[in-house]
């Protein structure tokens, strides 16, 4: 009997036609095979989902590059009290500022600014086509992170569910086998005791 990795995989999946396998062992092997096939299908689906998410992210990047602009804004108010984040320290606050929209009209509103800014300081802000403040354009790192997280969600979820099913089946089978052995031993043990 070979003990190579392929031979062990064949035995683990129950494809070696072992005549000593009980029905519960065959059920467990069938579940392993289904889990392996399901995981392969989930990886293929995850690649497709990740690729679509990447393409959508690239389209979003291109749209943001066309519709978002960076423009200077002059603060007309000191920074309102900034918050404090436990990990990164001080986080940006908001202050009233003035800027010019892409069509040339003057605009006013609250913008996020770094601590230490005062009235009259100029800060760079991102605005949309209407001149409203918006977030910076999506970058390639965000696109990649979204594609990777989307692409790995299905395989990881499938692996978690398959592991749970296989471990539960294994525990049930081991308990059942222990009860069967105990029941058979109570029958056989009295006759063995007389031989010893």
DRENPA-3360 file (N, C-alpha, C; in nm, 2 decimals, always signed):
BEGIN
1 = XXXXXXXX = +0.09/-0.12/+0.00/+0.00/+0.00/+0.00/+0.09/+0.12/+0.00 ~ +0.07/+0.21/-0.10/+0.15/+0.33/-0.11/+0.11/+0.43/-0.01 ~ +0.21/+0.51/+0.04/+0.18/+0.62/+0.14/+0.22/+0.75/+0.08 ~ +0.22/+0.76/-0.05/+0.25/+0.89/-0.12/+0.13/+0.99/-0.10 ~ +0.15/+1.12/-0.11/+0.04/+1.22/-0.09/-0.08/+1.19/-0.18 ~ -0.06/+1.15/-0.31/-0.18/+1.12/-0.39/-0.26/+1.00/-0.34 ~ -0.18/+0.90/-0.29/-0.25/+0.78/-0.24/-0.32/+0.81/-0.11 ~ -0.26/+0.89/-0.03/-0.33/+0.93/+0.10/-0.46/+1.01/+0.06;
9 = XXXXXXXX = -0.45/+1.10/-0.04/-0.57/+1.18/-0.08/-0.68/+1.09/-0.13 ~ -0.64/+0.99/-0.21/-0.74/+0.89/-0.26/-0.81/+0.82/-0.14 ~ -0.73/+0.77/-0.04/-0.79/+0.71/+0.07/-0.88/+0.80/+0.15 ~ -0.83/+0.93/+0.17/-0.91/+1.02/+0.25/-1.04/+1.05/+0.19 ~ -1.04/+1.05/+0.05/-1.17/+1.08/-0.02/-1.25/+0.95/-0.04 ~ -1.20/+0.84/+0.00/-1.28/+0.71/+0.00/-1.28/+0.65/-0.14 ~ -1.19/+0.69/-0.23/-1.19/+0.64/-0.36/-1.11/+0.51/-0.38 ~ -1.06/+0.45/-0.27/-0.97/+0.33/-0.28/-1.05/+0.20/-0.27;
17 = XXXXXXXX = -1.18/+0.21/-0.26/-1.27/+0.09/-0.25/-1.23/-0.01/-0.13 ~ -1.20/+0.05/-0.02/-1.16/-0.03/+0.10/-1.28/-0.11/+0.15 ~ -1.28/-0.24/+0.15/-1.40/-0.32/+0.19/-1.43/-0.31/+0.34 ~ -1.33/-0.26/+0.42/-1.35/-0.25/+0.56/-1.42/-0.12/+0.61 ~ -1.45/-0.04/+0.51/-1.52/+0.09/+0.54/-1.66/+0.06/+0.58 ~ -1.70/+0.13/+0.69/-1.84/+0.12/+0.73/-1.93/+0.22/+0.65 ~ -2.06/+0.21/+0.66/-2.14/+0.30/+0.59/-2.11/+0.45/+0.64 ~ -2.09/+0.47/+0.77/-2.07/+0.60/+0.82/-1.93/+0.65/+0.77;
25 = XXXXXXXX = -1.84/+0.56/+0.74/-1.71/+0.61/+0.68/-1.73/+0.65/+0.54 ~ -1.82/+0.57/+0.47/-1.84/+0.61/+0.33/-1.92/+0.74/+0.32 ~ -2.01/+0.77/+0.41/-2.08/+0.90/+0.41/-1.98/+1.01/+0.44 ~ -1.89/+0.99/+0.53/-1.79/+1.09/+0.56/-1.70/+1.11/+0.44 ~ -1.66/+1.01/+0.37/-1.58/+1.03/+0.25/-1.65/+1.10/+0.14 ~ -1.78/+1.07/+0.13/-1.86/+1.13/+0.03/-1.87/+1.28/+0.06 ~ -1.89/+1.32/+0.19/-1.89/+1.46/+0.23/-1.76/+1.53/+0.20 ~ -1.65/+1.46/+0.22/-1.52/+1.51/+0.19/-1.50/+1.54/+0.04;
33 = XXXXXXXX = -1.55/+1.45/-0.04/-1.54/+1.47/-0.18/-1.63/+1.59/-0.23 ~ -1.75/+1.59/-0.17/-1.84/+1.71/-0.21/-1.78/+1.84/-0.16 ~ -1.72/+1.84/-0.04/-1.65/+1.96/+0.01/-1.54/+2.00/-0.08 ~ -1.46/+1.91/-0.12/-1.35/+1.94/-0.21/-1.40/+2.00/-0.35 ~ -1.50/+1.93/-0.40/-1.55/+1.98/-0.53/-1.62/+2.12/-0.51 ~ -1.69/+2.14/-0.40/-1.75/+2.27/-0.37/-1.65/+2.38/-0.35 ~ -1.53/+2.34/-0.29/-1.43/+2.44/-0.27/-1.36/+2.48/-0.40 ~ -1.34/+2.38/-0.49/-1.29/+2.41/-0.62/-1.38/+2.50/-0.70;
41 = XXXXXXXX = -1.51/+2.47/-0.69/-1.61/+2.56/-0.76/-1.62/+2.70/-0.70 ~ -1.60/+2.71/-0.57/-1.60/+2.84/-0.50/-1.48/+2.92/-0.54 ~ -1.36/+2.85/-0.55/-1.24/+2.93/-0.60/-1.26/+2.98/-0.74 ~ -1.32/+2.90/-0.82/-1.35/+2.95/-0.96/-1.45/+3.06/-0.96 ~ -1.55/+3.05/-0.88/-1.65/+3.16/-0.87/-1.58/+3.28/-0.81 ~ -1.50/+3.26/-0.71/-1.43/+3.38/-0.64/-1.34/+3.45/-0.74 ~ -1.27/+3.38/-0.83/-1.19/+3.44/-0.93/-1.28/+3.53/-1.02 ~ -1.39/+3.48/-1.06/-1.48/+3.55/-1.15/-1.54/+3.68/-1.08;
49 = XXXXXXXX = -1.58/+3.66/-0.95/-1.63/+3.77/-0.87/-1.52/+3.88/-0.85 ~ -1.40/+3.83/-0.82/-1.29/+3.93/-0.80/-1.26/+4.00/-0.92 ~ -1.26/+3.93/-1.04/-1.23/+4.00/-1.17/-1.34/+4.11/-1.20 ~ -1.46/+4.07/-1.18/-1.57/+4.17/-1.20/-1.56/+4.29/-1.11 ~ -1.53/+4.26/-0.98/-1.51/+4.37/-0.88/-1.39/+4.46/-0.92 ~ -1.29/+4.40/-0.98/-1.17/+4.48/-1.02/-1.21/+4.57/-1.14 ~ -1.28/+4.51/-1.24/-1.33/+4.59/-1.35/-1.42/+4.70/-1.31 ~ -1.51/+4.68/-1.22/-1.60/+4.78/-1.17/-1.52/+4.89/-1.10;
57 = XXXXXXXX = -1.42/+4.85/-1.02/-1.33/+4.94/-0.95/-1.26/+5.03/-1.04 ~ -1.20/+4.97/-1.15/-1.13/+5.05/-1.25/-1.22/+5.15/-1.32 ~ -1.35/+5.11/-1.35/-1.45/+5.20/-1.41/-1.48/+5.32/-1.31 ~ -1.49/+5.28/-1.18/-1.51/+5.39/-1.08/-1.40/+5.48/-1.07 ~ -1.27/+5.43/-1.08/-1.15/+5.52/-1.08/-1.16/+5.62/-1.19 ~ -1.19/+5.56/-1.31/-1.20/+5.65/-1.43/-1.30/+5.75/-1.42 ~ -1.42/+5.71/-1.37/-1.53/+5.81/-1.35/-1.49/+5.92/-1.25 ~ -1.43/+5.88/-1.14/-1.39/+5.98/-1.04/-1.28/+6.07/-1.10;
65 = XXXXXXXX = -1.19/+6.02/-1.18/-1.09/+6.11/-1.24/-1.16/+6.22/-1.33 ~ -1.27/+6.18/-1.39/-1.34/+6.27/-1.48/-1.43/+6.37/-1.41 ~ -1.48/+6.33/-1.29/-1.58/+6.41/-1.23/-1.54/+6.47/-1.09 ~ -1.42/+6.44/-1.05/-1.38/+6.50/-0.92/-1.25/+6.59/-0.94 ~ -1.25/+6.70/-0.87/-1.14/+6.80/-0.89/-1.09/+6.84/-0.76 ~ -0.96/+6.87/-0.76/-0.90/+6.92/-0.64/-0.89/+7.07/-0.66 ~ -0.93/+7.15/-0.56/-0.93/+7.29/-0.57/-0.89/+7.35/-0.43 ~ -0.83/+7.47/-0.44/-0.80/+7.54/-0.31/-0.92/+7.60/-0.24;
73 = XXXXXXXX = -0.93/+7.59/-0.11/-1.03/+7.65/-0.03/-0.97/+7.73/+0.08 ~ -1.03/+7.85/+0.10/-0.98/+7.94/+0.20/-1.07/+7.93/+0.32 ~ -1.00/+7.90/+0.44/-1.08/+7.89/+0.56/-1.13/+8.02/+0.61 ~ -1.26/+8.03/+0.64/-1.32/+8.15/+0.69/-1.36/+8.14/+0.84 ~ -1.31/+8.03/+0.90/-1.34/+8.00/+1.04/-1.23/+7.91/+1.09 ~ -1.19/+7.92/+1.21/-1.09/+7.83/+1.27/-1.15/+7.69/+1.28 ~ -1.06/+7.60/+1.28/-1.10/+7.46/+1.29/-1.19/+7.43/+1.41 ~ -1.30/+7.37/+1.39/-1.38/+7.33/+1.51/-1.31/+7.21/+1.58;
81 = XXXXXXXX = -1.33/+7.19/+1.70/-1.26/+7.10/+1.78/-1.24/+6.96/+1.71 ~ -1.11/+6.92/+1.68/-1.09/+6.79/+1.62/-1.12/+6.68/+1.72 ~ -1.15/+6.57/+1.66/-1.17/+6.45/+1.75/-1.03/+6.38/+1.78 ~ -1.03/+6.29/+1.87/-0.91/+6.21/+1.90/-0.94/+6.07/+1.88 ~ -0.86/+6.00/+1.80/-0.87/+5.86/+1.77/-0.77/+5.79/+1.86 ~ -0.81/+5.68/+1.92/-0.71/+5.61/+2.01/-0.59/+5.55/+1.94 ~ -0.60/+5.52/+1.81/-0.49/+5.46/+1.74/-0.40/+5.56/+1.67 ~ -0.47/+5.65/+1.59/-0.39/+5.74/+1.51/-0.37/+5.88/+1.57;
89 = XXXXXXXX = -0.42/+5.90/+1.69/-0.41/+6.03/+1.75/-0.52/+6.13/+1.70 ~ -0.48/+6.25/+1.68/-0.58/+6.35/+1.64/-0.63/+6.33/+1.50 ~ -0.76/+6.34/+1.48/-0.82/+6.32/+1.35/-0.87/+6.45/+1.29 ~ -0.89/+6.47/+1.16/-0.93/+6.60/+1.11/-1.06/+6.64/+1.17 ~ -1.07/+6.78/+1.17/-1.20/+6.84/+1.21/-1.26/+6.91/+1.09 ~ -1.36/+6.99/+1.12/-1.43/+7.06/+1.01/-1.43/+7.20/+1.03 ~ -1.42/+7.28/+0.93/-1.42/+7.42/+0.93/-1.49/+7.48/+0.81 ~ -1.55/+7.60/+0.83/-1.62/+7.67/+0.72/-1.51/+7.72/+0.62;
97 = XXXXXXXX = -1.53/+7.71/+0.49/-1.44/+7.75/+0.39/-1.51/+7.80/+0.27 ~ -1.43/+7.88/+0.18/-1.49/+7.92/+0.05/-1.40/+7.87/-0.06 ~ -1.46/+7.84/-0.17/-1.39/+7.79/-0.29/-1.47/+7.82/-0.41 ~ -1.41/+7.79/-0.53/-1.48/+7.81/-0.65/-1.51/+7.68/-0.72 ~ -1.64/+7.67/-0.76/-1.69/+7.55/-0.83/-1.63/+7.54/-0.97 ~ -1.63/+7.43/-1.04/-1.58/+7.42/-1.17/-1.64/+7.52/-1.27 ~ -1.76/+7.56/-1.25/-1.83/+7.65/-1.34/-1.80/+7.80/-1.31 ~ -1.71/+7.82/-1.20/-1.67/+7.95/-1.17/-1.75/+8.02/-1.06;
105 = XXXXXXXX = -1.86/+7.96/-1.01/-1.94/+8.02/-0.90/-1.88/+8.00/-0.77 ~ -1.88/+8.10/-0.68/-1.82/+8.08/-0.55/-1.91/+7.99/-0.46 ~ -1.84/+7.91/-0.38/-1.91/+7.82/-0.29/-1.86/+7.84/-0.15 ~ -1.95/+7.80/-0.05/-1.91/+7.80/+0.09/-1.96/+7.67/+0.15 ~ -1.89/+7.62/+0.25/-1.94/+7.50/+0.32/-1.84/+7.45/+0.42 ~ -1.87/+7.34/+0.49/-1.78/+7.28/+0.58/-1.69/+7.18/+0.51 ~ -1.56/+7.19/+0.54/-1.46/+7.10/+0.48/-1.38/+7.04/+0.59 ~ -1.33/+6.92/+0.56/-1.24/+6.86/+0.66/-1.10/+6.92/+0.65;
113 = XXXXXXXX = -1.04/+6.96/+0.76/-0.91/+7.01/+0.77/-0.83/+6.95/+0.88 ~ -0.70/+6.96/+0.86/-0.60/+6.90/+0.96/-0.60/+7.00/+1.08 ~ -0.56/+6.94/+1.20/-0.55/+7.03/+1.32/-0.44/+7.14/+1.29 ~ -0.46/+7.25/+1.36/-0.37/+7.36/+1.35/-0.40/+7.46/+1.25 ~ -0.50/+7.44/+1.17/-0.54/+7.54/+1.06/-0.62/+7.65/+1.12 ~ -0.60/+7.77/+1.07/-0.67/+7.89/+1.12/-0.74/+7.96/+1.00 ~ -0.82/+8.06/+1.04/-0.89/+8.14/+0.94/-0.79/+8.21/+0.85 ~ -0.81/+8.20/+0.72/-0.72/+8.26/+0.62/-0.63/+8.15/+0.55;
121 = XXXXXXXX = -0.61/+8.04/+0.62/-0.53/+7.93/+0.56/-0.60/+7.87/+0.44 ~ -0.51/+7.83/+0.34/-0.56/+7.77/+0.22/-0.54/+7.62/+0.23 ~ -0.64/+7.54/+0.20/-0.63/+7.39/+0.20/-0.68/+7.34/+0.07 ~ -0.64/+7.23/+0.03/-0.68/+7.16/-0.09/-0.80/+7.07/-0.06 ~ -0.91/+7.08/-0.13/-1.02/+6.99/-0.11/-1.06/+6.93/-0.24 ~ -1.14/+6.82/-0.23/-1.19/+6.76/-0.35/-1.34/+6.80/-0.37 ~ -1.38/+6.83/-0.49/-1.52/+6.87/-0.52/-1.57/+6.79/-0.64 ~ -1.70/+6.78/-0.65/-1.76/+6.71/-0.76/-1.79/+6.82/-0.87;
129 = XXXXXXXX = -1.86/+6.78/-0.98/-1.89/+6.87/-1.09/-1.98/+6.98/-1.05 ~ -2.06/+6.96/-0.94/-2.15/+7.07/-0.90/-2.08/+7.16/-0.80 ~ -1.95/+7.13/-0.76/-1.88/+7.21/-0.67/-1.89/+7.17/-0.52 ~ -1.96/+7.06/-0.50/-1.98/+7.01/-0.36/-1.86/+6.93/-0.31 ~ -1.83/+6.95/-0.19/-1.72/+6.87/-0.14/-1.74/+6.72/-0.14 ~ -1.64/+6.64/-0.18/-1.66/+6.50/-0.19/-1.53/+6.43/-0.15 ~ -1.53/+6.30/-0.15/-1.41/+6.23/-0.11/-1.31/+6.23/-0.23 ~ -1.18/+6.20/-0.20/-1.09/+6.19/-0.31/-1.12/+6.08/-0.40;
137 = XXXXXXXX = -1.07/+6.08/-0.53/-1.10/+5.97/-0.62/-1.05/+5.84/-0.57 ~ -1.12/+5.74/-0.61/-1.08/+5.60/-0.57/-0.94/+5.57/-0.63 ~ -0.85/+5.52/-0.56/-0.72/+5.49/-0.61/-0.71/+5.34/-0.64 ~ -0.60/+5.30/-0.70/-0.58/+5.16/-0.74/-0.57/+5.06/-0.62 ~ -0.51/+5.11/-0.51/-0.51/+5.03/-0.39/-0.65/+4.99/-0.34 ~ -0.74/+5.09/-0.34/-0.87/+5.06/-0.29/-0.94/+4.96/-0.39 ~ -0.92/+4.98/-0.52/-0.97/+4.89/-0.62/-0.92/+4.75/-0.60 ~ -0.79/+4.73/-0.58/-0.73/+4.60/-0.55/-0.79/+4.54/-0.43;
145 = XXXXXXXX = -0.80/+4.62/-0.32/-0.85/+4.56/-0.19/-0.99/+4.52/-0.21 ~ -1.07/+4.59/-0.28/-1.21/+4.55/-0.30/-1.22/+4.43/-0.38 ~ -1.14/+4.41/-0.49/-1.14/+4.29/-0.57/-1.10/+4.17/-0.49 ~ -0.99/+4.19/-0.41/-0.94/+4.08/-0.33/-1.04/+4.03/-0.23 ~ -1.10/+4.13/-0.16/-1.20/+4.09/-0.06/-1.32/+4.03/-0.12 ~ -1.37/+4.08/-0.23/-1.48/+4.02/-0.30/-1.45/+3.88/-0.35 ~ -1.33/+3.86/-0.41/-1.29/+3.73/-0.47/-1.26/+3.63/-0.36 ~ -1.22/+3.66/-0.24/-1.19/+3.56/-0.14/-1.31/+3.53/-0.05;
153 = XXXXXXXX = -1.41/+3.61/-0.05/-1.52/+3.59/+0.04/-1.59/+3.46/+0.01 ~ -1.62/+3.42/-0.11/-1.69/+3.30/-0.14/-1.61/+3.18/-0.11 ~ -1.48/+3.17/-0.15/-1.40/+3.05/-0.11/-1.38/+3.04/+0.04 ~ -1.36/+3.15/+0.11/-1.34/+3.14/+0.25/-1.47/+3.10/+0.32 ~ -1.58/+3.15/+0.28/-1.71/+3.11/+0.34/-1.74/+2.97/+0.31 ~ -1.71/+2.92/+0.19/-1.73/+2.78/+0.15/-1.64/+2.69/+0.24 ~ -1.51/+2.73/+0.25/-1.42/+2.65/+0.33/-1.46/+2.64/+0.48 ~ -1.51/+2.75/+0.53/-1.56/+2.76/+0.67/-1.68/+2.66/+0.69;
161 = XXXXXXXX = -1.78/+2.67/+0.60/-1.89/+2.58/+0.61/-1.86/+2.44/+0.59 ~ -1.77/+2.41/+0.49/-1.73/+2.27/+0.46/-1.65/+2.21/+0.58 ~ -1.57/+2.30/+0.64/-1.49/+2.25/+0.76/-1.59/+2.22/+0.88 ~ -1.68/+2.31/+0.90/-1.78/+2.28/+1.00/-1.86/+2.15/+0.98 ~ -1.90/+2.13/+0.86/-1.98/+2.01/+0.83/-1.89/+1.89/+0.85 ~ -1.77/+1.89/+0.80/-1.68/+1.78/+0.81/-1.64/+1.75/+0.95 ~ -1.61/+1.85/+1.03/-1.57/+1.83/+1.17/-1.69/+1.77/+1.25 ~ -1.81/+1.83/+1.22/-1.93/+1.78/+1.29/-1.96/+1.63/+1.26;
169 = XXXXXXXX = -1.94/+1.60/+1.13/-1.97/+1.46/+1.08/-1.86/+1.37/+1.15 ~ -1.74/+1.41/+1.15/-1.63/+1.33/+1.21/-1.66/+1.30/+1.36 ~ -1.70/+1.41/+1.43/-1.73/+1.39/+1.58/-1.85/+1.29/+1.60 ~ -1.95/+1.31/+1.52/-2.07/+1.22/+1.53/-2.03/+1.08/+1.50 ~ -1.95/+1.06/+1.39/-1.91/+0.92/+1.35/-1.82/+0.86/+1.46 ~ -1.73/+0.94/+1.52/-1.64/+0.88/+1.62/-1.72/+0.84/+1.75 ~ -1.82/+0.93/+1.78/-1.90/+0.89/+1.90/-1.98/+0.77/+1.87 ~ -2.04/+0.76/+1.75/-2.12/+0.64/+1.71/-2.03/+0.52/+1.71;
177 = XXXXXXXX = -1.91/+0.53/+1.66/-1.82/+0.41/+1.66/-1.79/+0.37/+1.80 ~ -1.76/+0.47/+1.89/-1.73/+0.43/+2.03/-1.84/+0.36/+2.09 ~ -1.97/+0.41/+2.07/-2.08/+0.34/+2.13/-2.10/+0.20/+2.07 ~ -2.07/+0.18/+1.94/-2.08/+0.05/+1.88/-1.98/-0.05/+1.94 ~ -1.85/+0.01/+1.95/-1.75/-0.08/+2.01/-1.78/-0.12/+2.15 ~ -1.83/-0.02/+2.23/-1.87/-0.05/+2.37/-1.98/-0.16/+2.37 ~ -2.08/-0.14/+2.29/-2.19/-0.24/+2.29/-2.13/-0.38/+2.25 ~ -2.05/-0.39/+2.15/-1.99/-0.51/+2.11/-1.90/-0.57/+2.21;
185 = XXXXXXXX = -1.83/-0.49/+2.28/-1.73/-0.53/+2.38/-1.81/-0.59/+2.50 ~ -1.92/-0.54/+2.53/-2.00/-0.59/+2.65/-2.05/-0.73/+2.61 ~ -2.06/-0.76/+2.48/-2.11/-0.90/+2.44/-1.98/-0.99/+2.44 ~ -1.87/-0.94/+2.39/-1.75/-1.03/+2.37/-1.67/-1.04/+2.50 ~ -1.66/-0.94/+2.58/-1.57/-0.94/+2.69/-1.59/-1.05/+2.79 ~ -1.72/-1.10/+2.82/-1.73/-1.21/+2.92/-1.67/-1.34/+2.86 ~ -1.67/-1.36/+2.74/-1.61/-1.48/+2.68/-1.46/-1.47/+2.68 ~ -1.40/-1.36/+2.66/-1.26/-1.33/+2.67/-1.21/-1.35/+2.81;
193 = XXXX = -1.28/-1.30/+2.90/-1.24/-1.31/+3.04/-1.21/-1.45/+3.09 ~ -1.29/-1.54/+3.04/-1.27/-1.68/+3.07/-1.15/-1.74/+3.01 ~ -1.10/-1.69/+2.90/-0.98/-1.74/+2.83/-0.85/-1.68/+2.90 ~ -0.86/-1.57/+2.97/-0.74/-1.51/+3.03/-0.72/-1.57/+3.16;
% end
